[in-house]
Amino acid sequence: MNNQILNFLRENAFFLIVLSAIVLAFVFLRTKGDDLASMDEFEARISAGQPVVVEFYSNA
């Protein structure tokens, strides 16, 4: 059993490394959502007199 696992890891090492790199890149580079509860809270934040960066995203 242990020998089978080691053989699998040796045969697929490159694929597993690439797959791990893609997953790690997604986790660390993704844009996280904000904690705004409502549109009123959003409007209050953008009209508070402080500079605000607003990022729009469309999945269409």
N, C-alpha and C positions, 0 to 999 in steps of 0.2 A: 504493500500500500504506500509506504513512504517513498519507495523507489519510483513508483508511478507518478507521484506528485513532483518529485525532483525532475524526472524526465519531461513532464509537461511544462514545468517552469523553464527548463533549458531550451526546449523546442520553441516556445512562444515568448521568450524574454523580450525581444524587440517589440512585438505587438503589445505586450503588457506595459512596457515602458511608455510607448506612444499613447496608449489609451489612458494611462495614469497622468501623463502630461496634459492631455486634453481636458480631463476632468479637473485637475488642479487649476488650469488656466481659467476654466469656466467659473469655478468657485471663487477664485481671487480677483478676477477681472470683471465680473458681472456688475451691473448697476443695481443696487439694492433699492427697494421701494422706500417711500417716506412714510412717516407715521401720522399723516394728516387724516383726521377723522371725517371731515366734511369739506364741502366747497366753501362754506363760510370761514372756516379756519384757514384755508388756502388764501382767500381774498384778504383776510386780516394780516397774514404773514407778508404778502407781497405789497401791501399798502402801509407797512409799518415804518417806512422811511429808511430802511436798510437795503443795500443792494442784494438782489436775489437772482439766482440762476434758475431758470425754468427749462426743463428738458422735456420735449414732447416725443412720444414713441407711438408708432402705429404698426400694428401687426397685420395690416391689410396688404 
